[in-house]
Amino acid sequence: MRTLSRKELTAALAARQMLLERQAIGPAEAIRRLSPLQGQDSAAPHIALAARLDGFTPSDLDAAIEKRKVVKTTINRLTLHLAAGGDYPAYAQLTRQARMRTWRKTYAHLDEAQVTTDLAFWLAEPRTNDEIRERVREYEGVDDESWTAVVFARTLLPLVQIPPAGFWRERARPSFVVDPRPLPDAAKAATLVLSRYLAAFGPASRRDMASWAGVAQRDFADALAGLTTVAYCDERGTELLDLPDSALPPASTKPPVRFLARWDQPLLAYADRERIIPLELQPLKLTLSGDQTVTVDGRVAASWLLDRSSKNRVKVTVTPHVDIRRSAHREIREEATRTARFCEPDTPKIEIAGL
């Protein structure tokens, strides 16, 4: 079995996440290839795509959301994501499996089919979280904890946020409806999601797959049995699986500097995150704080913050977390300027600080 070095794994991740070369494709297709993008912060998916696509503007993604080519929803790890519309039913089905097991134990006294039918009919019209709480608490055994009723409904039904939720810097409280597309069976859903995951993040371990999706490893068992994969191992001897003939650039590959968004998906795609986050930075818990990060040579080297407090100036502060080679400083400043122009295209002046 071939052993892949850490540098080879970093290069593979950069290639598959469009962090080697920017692509000239639309946002829905990009999200399909990249896997769903974290959407806890409304601007984050737009910034993530700006790092990867040529000529991308916030209105491009907003238009895809308006046309339902992209949906904002709660899937992986029970957190908000933007998913490609055509793939969403599979993600919804896979990521609810563990929650359905808990639901059936907790609410064994309820008629699952009847409750699902009733709520689906009611949620055909847009409803807020507060309305969902009030409606679901009518069922016996649903406690008063703030999110219990919401998770109850999101477990039974594929709920999506209606536009303008997901738009650039949209902060209004969203409303939810049932996505009309039927859910595939669990095995087919897991197979599609696993193929998307390996195309976007492979090679990866079984533990990586489950951690990324927020499911049990057994939820991928049928998919792993039915999907054709190839096996490698990392330098610690952990088995890594991948799709045949997927990109594996050489260890000498030098990914360019990129400014990533809050909770950018490559940072959250593995249980073992060393290929993207150096071991010495993991105590900073950047994936919990949601720091916007800067990658140098394909790995996190700094955080960045954009200050809009001045009417005539935008300031980008780069905070290094490791010693950054001097030869990368110019590229960091160029990427900082590009990112600031994306975020604030009308600003007359951009200042770069911190290097």
FINUKE-369717 format. One record per residue: residue in one letter; x, y, z of N, C-alpha, C in turn. Coordinates in steps of 0.05 Angstrom, whole numbers, padded with zeros to 5 digits, always signed. Layout:
// residues N
AXYZXYZXYZ;...
// end
This chain:
// residues 355
M+00017-00024+00000+00000+00000+00000+00018+00025+00000;R+00012+00043-00018+00028+00067-00020+00024+00086+00004;T+00046+00096+00015+00045+00115+00037+00046+00144+00025;L+00027+00160+00033+00026+00188+00024+00037+00206+00046;S+00055+00223+00039+00067+00242+00058+00047+00264+00065;R+00052+00278+00087+00035+00301+00094+00035+00321+00071;K+00057+00326+00058+00058+00346+00037+00041+00337+00013;E+00041+00311+00007+00025+00301-00015-00005+00305-00008;L-00012+00300+00017-00040+00303+00025-00049+00332+00024;T-00031+00350+00032-00037+00379+00030-00041+00387+00001;A-00023+00378-00016-00026+00385-00045-00052+00373-00057;A-00059+00349-00049-00084+00337-00059-00108+00354-00050;L-00108+00362-00025-00130+00378-00015-00132+00405-00030;A-00109+00418-00034-00109+00444-00048-00120+00440-00077;A-00112+00419-00090-00121+00414-00117-00151+00410-00119;R-00161+00394-00101-00190+00387-00102-00208+00409-00092;Q-00197+00426-00075-00212+00449-00064-00209+00474-00081;M-00198+00472-00105-00194+00494-00123-00177+00516-00110;L-00157+00507-00095-00139+00526-00082-00111+00525-00095;L-00109+00511-00117-00085+00513-00134-00089+00533-00156;E-00112+00530-00169-00119+00549-00191-00148+00556-00189;R-00155+00581-00193-00183+00590-00192-00197+00580-00217;Q-00222+00573-00214-00238+00561-00235-00258+00581-00246;A-00265+00577-00272-00285+00594-00284-00311+00578-00287;I-00324+00573-00264-00350+00559-00264-00369+00574-00246;G-00395+00566-00248-00415+00579-00232-00415+00570-00203;P-00428+00585-00186-00428+00578-00157-00441+00551-00151;A-00463+00544-00164-00477+00519-00158-00459+00495-00165;E-00446+00496-00188-00428+00475-00196-00403+00474-00177;A-00394+00497-00170-00371+00498-00151-00378+00485-00125;I-00401+00492-00114-00409+00480-00088-00414+00450-00091;R-00424+00441-00113-00427+00413-00118-00400+00399-00116;R-00380+00411-00128-00353+00398-00128-00339+00401-00102;L-00342+00424-00089-00328+00429-00064-00340+00415-00040;S-00365+00408-00042-00382+00398-00020-00395+00423-00007;P-00417+00419+00008-00431+00442+00019-00413+00461+00035;L-00418+00487+00032-00401+00507+00045-00414+00516+00071;Q-00397+00519+00092-00407+00529+00117-00421+00555+00114;G-00445+00558+00126-00461+00582+00123-00469+00595+00149;Q-00455+00589+00171-00461+00601+00197-00460+00632+00195;D-00440+00642+00180-00438+00670+00175-00447+00675+00146;S-00466+00692+00141-00478+00695+00115-00457+00702+00093;A-00437+00717+00101-00416+00725+00081-00396+00703+00075;A-00394+00683+00093-00373+00663+00090-00373+00648+00064;P-00396+00637+00055-00395+00622+00029-00386+00639+00006;H-00394+00665+00006-00386+00683-00015-00356+00687-00015;I-00344+00691+00009-00315+00694+00011-00301+00669+00003;A-00312+00646+00011-00300+00620+00004-00299+00617-00026;L-00321+00624-00040-00321+00622-00069-00303+00642-00082;A-00301+00666-00071-00283+00686-00082-00254+00677-00082;A-00247+00660-00063-00220+00650-00062-00214+00629-00083;R-00236+00619-00095-00233+00596-00113-00241+00600-00142;L-00257+00621-00146-00269+00626-00173-00260+00652-00185;D-00256+00651-00211-00249+00676-00226-00275+00691-00232;G-00274+00717-00228-00296+00734-00236-00321+00732-00219;F-00319+00719-00196-00343+00714-00179-00351+00740-00165;T-00377+00745-00163-00387+00767-00147-00409+00757-00128;P-00414+00771-00106-00435+00762-00088-00462+00757-00101;S-00468+00774-00121-00495+00771-00134-00497+00744-00149;D-00474+00732-00157-00475+00707-00171-00487+00685-00152;L-00477+00684-00128-00487+00665-00109-00516+00671-00100;D-00521+00697-00096-00549+00705-00089-00569+00696-00110;A-00561+00698-00136-00579+00690-00157-00583+00660-00157;A-00562+00645-00151-00565+00615-00150-00583+00607-00127;I-00582+00621-00105-00599+00616-00082-00628+00623-00089;E-00632+00646-00102-00659+00654-00110-00672+00634-00129;K-00656+00621-00146-00666+00602-00165-00667+00574-00153;R-00659+00571-00128-00659+00545-00114-00639+00525-00126;K-00619+00536-00141-00597+00519-00150-00579+00513-00126;V-00580+00530-00106-00565+00527-00081-00585+00532-00059;V-00584+00516-00038-00602+00519-00015-00586+00522+00010;K-00597+00539+00028-00586+00542+00055-00601+00525+00074;T-00587+00509+00089-00600+00489+00106-00582+00479+00128;T-00593+00463+00146-00577+00451+00167-00572+00422+00160;I-00546+00415+00156-00539+00387+00150-00515+00378+00166;N-00492+00378+00155-00468+00366+00168-00464+00378+00196;R-00461+00360+00215-00456+00368+00243-00477+00386+00254;L-00501+00384+00242-00524+00400+00251-00518+00430+00250;T-00503+00438+00230-00496+00466+00227-00505+00476+00199;L-00506+00502+00196-00516+00514+00171-00496+00511+00148;H-00506+00503+00125-00490+00501+00101-00505+00510+00077;L-00490+00517+00056-00502+00521+00029-00495+00496+00013;A-00516+00483+00003-00512+00458-00013-00523+00462-00041;A-00511+00447-00060-00521+00447-00087-00549+00434-00086;G-00568+00447-00099-00596+00439-00097-00600+00409-00105;G-00588+00400-00126-00592+00373-00135-00581+00352-00116;D-00561+00359-00101-00548+00340-00082-00561+00342-00054;Y-00575+00363-00049-00585+00368-00022-00601+00344-00010;P-00619+00331-00025-00634+00310-00012-00617+00287-00001;A-00595+00281-00015-00577+00260-00005-00563+00269+00020;Y-00554+00294+00022-00541+00303+00047-00562+00303+00069;A-00586+00312+00063-00607+00312+00084-00612+00284+00095;Q-00614+00265+00077-00620+00238+00085-00597+00226+00101;L-00573+00229+00092-00550+00217+00107-00548+00229+00135;T-00548+00256+00136-00542+00269+00161-00564+00267+00182;R-00587+00257+00174-00608+00254+00194-00609+00226+00206;Q-00593+00207+00195-00595+00180+00204-00591+00176+00234;A-00569+00187+00244-00564+00184+00273-00586+00197+00289;R-00595+00221+00280-00616+00235+00295-00642+00220+00294;M-00648+00206+00271-00672+00190+00270-00671+00167+00290;R-00648+00155+00294-00646+00134+00313-00653+00144+00341;T-00643+00168+00347-00650+00180+00373-00679+00188+00374;W-00690+00199+00353-00718+00208+00352-00736+00184+00357;R-00730+00162+00345-00748+00139+00348-00748+00128+00376;K-00725+00130+00390-00724+00122+00418-00739+00142+00436;T-00734+00167+00431-00745+00188+00448-00775+00191+00445;Y-00785+00188+00420-00814+00192+00414-00827+00167+00404;A-00820+00144+00417-00831+00119+00409-00862+00118+00412;H-00872+00136+00429-00901+00137+00433-00916+00152+00411;L-00901+00165+00393-00914+00180+00372-00915+00164+00346;D-00935+00169+00329-00937+00157+00303-00920+00172+00284;E-00896+00161+00278-00876+00176+00261-00888+00184+00234;A-00902+00166+00221-00912+00172+00194-00933+00194+00195;Q-00950+00193+00215-00971+00213+00217-00960+00241+00225;V-00941+00241+00244-00928+00266+00251-00914+00278+00227;T-00899+00261+00212-00885+00271+00189-00904+00283+00168;T-00926+00269+00163-00945+00279+00144-00958+00305+00153;D-00965+00307+00178-00977+00331+00189-00958+00355+00187;L-00933+00351+00195-00914+00373+00195-00907+00381+00166;A-00905+00361+00149-00898+00368+00121-00920+00385+00108;F-00945+00379+00114-00967+00395+00104-00965+00424+00116;W-00960+00426+00142-00959+00452+00155-00935+00468+00145;L-00912+00454+00141-00888+00468+00133-00885+00472+00102;A-00907+00466+00088-00907+00474+00060-00908+00504+00057;E-00917+00518+00078-00917+00547+00079-00893+00556+00097;P-00881+00579+00091-00858+00588+00107-00865+00591+00136;R-00847+00581+00153-00851+00583+00182-00825+00592+00195;T-00827+00608+00216-00803+00616+00231-00796+00595+00252;N-00772+00597+00264-00765+00578+00285-00785+00580+00309;D-00793+00605+00315-00812+00608+00337-00839+00594+00331;E-00848+00596+00307-00873+00583+00299-00869+00553+00300;I-00846+00543+00291-00841+00514+00292-00840+00505+00321;R-00828+00520+00339-00828+00512+00367-00856+00510+00378;E-00872+00529+00373-00900+00530+00383-00916+00506+00372;R-00912+00500+00347-00928+00478+00335-00918+00451+00345;V-00892+00446+00346-00881+00420+00353-00885+00414+00383;R-00886+00434+00400-00890+00429+00428-00918+00419+00434;E-00935+00419+00414-00962+00406+00418-00960+00376+00420;Y-00938+00364+00411-00935+00336+00412-00925+00327+00440;E-00937+00306+00450-00930+00297+00477-00900+00289+00478;G-00887+00298+00499-00860+00290+00504-00839+00309+00494;V-00847+00330+00479-00828+00350+00469-00823+00371+00491;D-00799+00373+00501-00794+00390+00524-00792+00419+00515;D-00788+00437+00535-00788+00466+00529-00760+00477+00523;E-00740+00460+00522-00713+00470+00515-00715+00483+00487;S-00700+00505+00483-00704+00522+00460-00701+00507+00433;W-00682+00489+00431-00677+00477+00405-00689+00449+00401;T-00701+00438+00422-00712+00411+00420-00733+00409+00398;A-00752+00427+00398-00773+00426+00379-00763+00431+00350;V-00744+00449+00348-00732+00455+00321-00718+00430+00310;V-00702+00417+00327-00687+00393+00318-00707+00371+00312;F-00728+00369+00327-00750+00349+00322-00760+00352+00293;A-00766+00376+00285-00776+00380+00258-00755+00376+00237;R-00730+00386+00242-00709+00384+00223-00700+00355+00219;T-00704+00339+00239-00698+00310+00237-00717+00296+00219;L-00743+00301+00222-00763+00288+00206-00764+00297+00177;L-00759+00323+00173-00764+00335+00147-00740+00350+00136;P-00736+00351+00110-00714+00366+00098-00722+00396+00096;L-00716+00411+00116-00724+00439+00117-00702+00457+00106;V-00709+00476+00089-00690+00495+00077-00700+00523+00083;Q-00681+00541+00085-00687+00569+00089-00695+00582+00063;I-00715+00599+00063-00724+00612+00039-00708+00638+00034;P-00702+00645+00009-00689+00670+00003-00705+00694+00015;P-00691+00715+00024-00662+00721+00020-00643+00708+00039;A-00651+00688+00055-00631+00675+00072-00608+00664+00055;G-00584+00669+00064-00561+00660+00048-00549+00682+00030;F-00564+00704+00027-00554+00725+00010-00530+00739+00024;W-00515+00753+00009-00491+00768+00018-00498+00786+00042;R-00487+00780+00065-00491+00795+00090-00520+00798+00098;E-00536+00779+00091-00564+00779+00100-00566+00770+00129;R-00577+00786+00146-00578+00780+00175-00606+00775+00186;A-00626+00778+00169-00653+00775+00179-00659+00747+00188;R-00677+00744+00207-00684+00717+00216-00698+00702+00194;P-00690+00678+00188-00701+00664+00165-00728+00650+00171;S-00741+00643+00149-00764+00625+00150-00757+00599+00135;F-00772+00578+00141-00765+00551+00132-00789+00539+00118;V-00783+00522+00098-00803+00506+00084-00792+00478+00079;V-00809+00459+00073-00800+00433+00066-00789+00434+00037;D-00765+00423+00033-00755+00420+00005-00772+00400-00009;P-00781+00406-00034-00801+00388-00047-00788+00363-00059;R-00762+00362-00061-00749+00339-00074-00750+00314-00055;P-00757+00291-00066-00758+00267-00049-00731+00259-00039;L-00730+00247-00015-00705+00237-00005-00698+00210-00016;P-00673+00205-00024-00666+00178-00033-00664+00160-00009;D-00662+00133-00015-00659+00115+00008-00631+00120+00020;A-00628+00110+00045-00604+00117+00060-00578+00108+00047;A-00579+00084+00035-00555+00073+00023-00546+00090-00002;K-00566+00097-00018-00560+00113-00042-00550+00141-00033;A-00563+00152-00013-00554+00178-00003-00525+00177+00007;A-00519+00157+00022-00491+00155+00033-00471+00152+00011;T-00478+00137-00010-00460+00132-00032-00454+00158-00047;L-00475+00174-00053-00471+00199-00067-00454+00218-00049;V-00461+00221-00024-00447+00239-00006-00418+00230-00004;L-00413+00204+00000-00385+00195+00002-00369+00200-00023;S-00381+00197-00046-00367+00202-00071-00360+00232-00073;R-00379+00249-00065-00373+00278-00065-00351+00285-00045;Y-00352+00272-00022-00332+00278-00001-00304+00270-00011;L-00301+00246-00021-00275+00237-00030-00265+00253-00053;A-00282+00261-00072-00274+00278-00094-00264+00305-00084;A-00276+00315-00063-00269+00342-00052-00246+00341-00032;F-00243+00319-00017-00225+00319+00006-00207+00294+00008;G-00210+00275-00010-00195+00251-00007-00165+00255-00013;P-00149+00236-00006-00154+00211+00009-00161+00217+00038;A-00178+00200+00050-00186+00206+00078-00193+00180+00092;S-00192+00181+00118-00199+00157+00134-00229+00155+00138;R-00237+00132+00147-00266+00129+00155-00273+00148+00177;R-00255+00152+00196-00260+00170+00218-00263+00199+00207;D-00247+00206+00187-00249+00233+00175-00277+00237+00163;M-00286+00217+00148-00312+00219+00134-00334+00224+00154;A-00335+00208+00175-00356+00210+00195-00355+00236+00210;S-00331+00245+00216-00327+00271+00231-00338+00294+00214;W-00331+00294+00189-00340+00316+00171-00370+00317+00169;A-00383+00294+00165-00411+00293+00161-00427+00295+00187;G-00414+00289+00210-00427+00289+00235-00445+00265+00238;V-00437+00242+00228-00452+00217+00229-00434+00195+00241;A-00446+00172+00246-00431+00149+00255-00417+00136+00231;Q-00394+00123+00236-00381+00109+00214-00399+00088+00201;R-00416+00076+00216-00434+00055+00205-00453+00067+00184;D-00458+00093+00185-00476+00105+00166-00464+00106+00138;F-00438+00102+00136-00424+00101+00110-00418+00072+00102;A-00426+00052+00119-00417+00025+00114-00426+00014+00087;D-00452+00017+00080-00462+00007+00055-00449+00021+00031;A-00445+00047+00034-00432+00063+00013-00403+00053+00009;L-00389+00048+00030-00361+00038+00027-00360+00011+00015;A-00380-00006+00021-00381-00032+00009-00387-00032-00021;G-00403-00012-00029-00412-00011-00057-00396+00007-00075;L-00381+00026-00064-00366+00045-00079-00338+00035-00085;T-00329+00037-00110-00301+00029-00117-00282+00050-00106;T-00263+00041-00089-00244+00059-00077-00216+00047-00080;V-00196+00064-00076-00168+00054-00073-00158+00062-00046;A-00139+00047-00036-00129+00051-00008-00100+00060-00008;Y-00095+00079+00010-00067+00088+00015-00064+00087+00046;C-00042+00097+00055-00039+00102+00084-00023+00127+00088;D-00026+00140+00111-00011+00164+00116+00015+00155+00131;E+00030+00175+00139+00056+00169+00151+00054+00156+00179;R+00030+00157+00190+00025+00143+00216+00014+00115+00212;G+00009+00108+00187-00002+00081+00182-00032+00080+00181;T-00046+00102+00182-00075+00103+00181-00084+00098+00152;E-00103+00080+00148-00113+00075+00122-00130+00098+00112;L-00124+00106+00087-00138+00128+00074-00151+00118+00048;L-00176+00125+00044-00190+00116+00020-00194+00139+00001;D-00196+00132-00025-00200+00152-00045-00214+00140-00069;L-00223+00158-00087-00235+00149-00112-00212+00143-00132;P-00215+00123-00149-00194+00117-00168-00188+00140-00186;D-00162+00143-00193-00153+00163-00212-00158+00192-00204;S-00160+00197-00178-00164+00224-00168-00137+00238-00167;A-00138+00264-00167-00113+00281-00168-00096+00276-00143;L-00071+00270-00147-00051+00268-00126-00026+00283-00135;P-00025+00309-00133-00002+00324-00142+00023+00317-00125;P+00046+00322-00136+00071+00314-00121+00075+00331-00096;A+00091+00321-00078+00096+00334-00053+00110+00362-00057;S+00123+00365-00080+00136+00390-00086+00117+00413-00094;T+00091+00407-00097+00071+00427-00105+00070+00449-00084;K+00070+00474-00093+00068+00497-00075+00042+00512-00080;P+00022+00506-00064-00004+00520-00068+00000+00550-00063;P-00014+00567-00078-00011+00596-00073-00025+00604-00048;V-00019+00628-00039-00032+00640-00015-00062+00643-00021;R-00078+00636-00001-00107+00641-00004-00118+00651+00023;F-00138+00669+00020-00153+00680+00043-00179+00664+00045;L-00182+00648+00066-00205+00631+00069-00226+00645+00087;A-00250+00634+00085-00273+00645+00100-00275+00633+00128;R-00294+00644+00144-00299+00632+00170-00308+00603+00167;W-00297+00586+00183-00304+00557+00182-00302+00546+00154;D-00282+00555+00138-00279+00545+00111-00277+00514+00112;Q-00291+00501+00093-00295+00472+00095-00270+00455+00097;P-00247+00462+00084-00224+00445+00087-00214+00443+00116;L-00219+00463+00132-00210+00462+00160-00227+00443+00176;L-00251+00436+00167-00270+00420+00182-00274+00392+00170;A-00258+00386+00149-00264+00362+00133-00252+00336+00144;Y-00237+00338+00166-00222+00315+00176-00223+00314+00206;A-00221+00289+00216-00216+00286+00245-00187+00293+00251;D-00169+00284+00233-00141+00291+00234-00136+00313+00214;R-00131+00338+00225-00130+00361+00207-00102+00371+00201;E-00082+00354+00205-00054+00364+00202-00048+00372+00174;R-00061+00361+00154-00055+00368+00126-00061+00398+00120;I-00079+00410+00136-00087+00437+00132-00081+00455+00156;I-00081+00444+00180-00074+00460+00204-00050+00447+00218;P-00027+00461+00218-00004+00450+00232-00010+00443+00261;L+00003+00422+00271-00002+00413+00298+00001+00436+00319;E+00021+00453+00315+00026+00473+00334+00004+00495+00335;L-00013+00496+00314-00035+00515+00314-00061+00504+00324;Q-00063+00478+00327-00088+00466+00335-00098+00475+00363;P-00080+00481+00382-00090+00491+00408-00104+00518+00405;L-00100+00533+00383-00114+00559+00379-00144+00555+00374;K-00152+00530+00366-00180+00524+00361-00193+00543+00342;L-00179+00548+00320-00189+00566+00299-00216+00556+00287;T-00220+00530+00287-00245+00520+00276-00269+00524+00295;L-00263+00530+00320-00285+00537+00339-00290+00567+00338;S-00269+00583+00338-00272+00612+00339-00282+00623+00312;G-00278+00607+00291-00287+00617+00265-00269+00638+00253;D-00244+00639+00261-00225+00658+00250-00224+00655+00219;Q-00223+00677+00205-00217+00676+00176-00187+00671+00174;T-00179+00651+00158-00151+00643+00158-00137+00648+00131;V-00111+00649+00133-00093+00652+00110-00077+00626+00107;T-00078+00614+00083-00061+00591+00078-00036+00599+00062;V-00014+00589+00071+00012+00592+00057+00023+00564+00052;D+00030+00558+00027+00038+00531+00020+00017+00510+00027;G-00009+00519+00026-00031+00500+00030-00039+00495+00058;R-00026+00508+00078-00034+00504+00106-00038+00531+00120;V-00054+00530+00141-00060+00555+00156-00035+00566+00168;A-00030+00591+00163-00007+00605+00173-00014+00630+00189;A-00038+00641+00184-00046+00666+00196-00076+00668+00197;S-00086+00688+00211-00114+00696+00210-00116+00724+00197;W-00140+00730+00187-00143+00757+00176-00170+00769+00184;L-00170+00795+00186-00194+00809+00194-00197+00835+00178;L-00221+00841+00169-00226+00865+00153-00240+00885+00170;D-00229+00909+00171-00241+00931+00187-00253+00951+00168;R-00280+00955+00171-00295+00974+00153-00302+00999+00169;S-00290+01005+00192-00299+01027+00209-00295+01054+00196;S-00277+01057+00178-00272+01082+00164-00288+01083+00138;K-00300+01107+00132-00315+01110+00107-00297+01110+00083;N-00272+01118+00086-00254+01122+00063-00232+01101+00061;R-00233+01081+00079-00211+01062+00079-00221+01035+00090;V-00210+01014+00079-00214+00987+00089-00187+00977+00098;K-00186+00966+00121-00160+00956+00132-00162+00926+00136;V-00142+00912+00124-00140+00883+00128-00116+00878+00146;T-00122+00866+00169-00101+00859+00188-00095+00829+00186;V-00071+00822+00181-00062+00795+00179-00046+00789+00205;T-00055+00768+00220-00042+00761+00245-00028+00734+00241;P-00001+00733+00237+00013+00708+00233+00011+00690+00258;H+00009+00664+00253+00010+00644+00275+00035+00627+00274;V+00050+00629+00252+00075+00615+00249+00095+00635+00236;D+00120+00628+00235+00139+00644+00219+00133+00640+00190;I+00127+00662+00176+00120+00661+00148+00144+00670+00132;R+00152+00654+00113+00175+00661+00096+00172+00688+00083;R+00193+00703+00082+00192+00730+00071+00182+00730+00042;S+00189+00709+00027+00181+00709-00001+00151+00707-00005;A+00136+00700+00016+00107+00699+00014+00093+00725+00021;H+00108+00744+00032+00095+00768+00042+00081+00784+00020;R+00094+00786-00003+00083+00801-00025+00057+00788-00034;E+00057+00761-00036+00034+00747-00045+00011+00750-00025;I+00017+00750+00001-00003+00755+00021-00016+00782+00018;R+00001+00803+00013-00010+00830+00010-00028+00831-00015;E-00020+00817-00036-00036+00818-00061-00063+00804-00056;E-00062+00781-00042-00088+00767-00037-00105+00783-00018;A-00092+00797+00002-00107+00813+00020-00122+00836+00005;T-00108+00848-00014-00120+00869-00030-00142+00858-00047;R-00138+00835-00059-00159+00823-00075-00184+00817-00059;T-00180+00806-00035-00202+00799-00018-00217+00824-00008;A-00202+00845-00001-00215+00870+00007-00231+00882-00015;R-00221+00881-00040-00235+00891-00063-00261+00876-00067;F-00260+00849-00062-00284+00833-00065-00305+00842-00044;C-00296+00845-00020-00314+00851+00002-00325+00880+00001;E-00308+00898-00008-00315+00927-00008-00305+00939-00035;P-00320+00933-00057-00310+00941-00083-00309+00971-00088;D-00323+00986-00072-00324+01015-00076-00305+01031-00058;T-00289+01017-00041-00272+01031-00023-00249+01045-00038;P-00243+01070-00031-00222+01084-00045-00194+01076-00036;K-00191+01065-00012-00164+01059-00003-00165+01033+00013;I-00144+01017+00009-00140+00992+00023-00113+00993+00038;E-00114+00986+00064-00090+00985+00080-00086+00957+00090;I-00061+00947+00087-00054+00920+00096-00036+00923+00120;A-00043+00910+00142-00027+00912+00167-00022+00885+00179;G-00001+00883+00194+00005+00859+00209+00029+00843+00201;L+00038+00847+00176+00061+00832+00167+00087+00846+00175;
// end
